[in-house]
């Protein structure tokens, strides 16, 4: 039995489908939202630009966390462990409650 009532039709434009490269994520939060800034750092350049910002409710942030953990596990099962690059990234803080990924 197919339940089309629970299906979502998602549209992906050509521009969005190209994606945006990011090699740093800055995560901040308040009591009501999580803000994830995706940044592109270039070697030898002191200034970096936020390329995209995503704002999530705490509930959606937790769902994203669980989905990402599940997909990392599947990736590592298929391709081996992902090297932790946290030792090679520069420290970056913006004040307030901040985490870096």
Secondary structure, DSSP 8 states (H G I E B T S, - for coil): ---GGG-------HHHHT----SEEEEEE-SS-EEEEEEE--TT-S--EEEEEEEE-HHHHHHHHHHHHHHHHHHHHHH------GGGS-----SSSEEE-
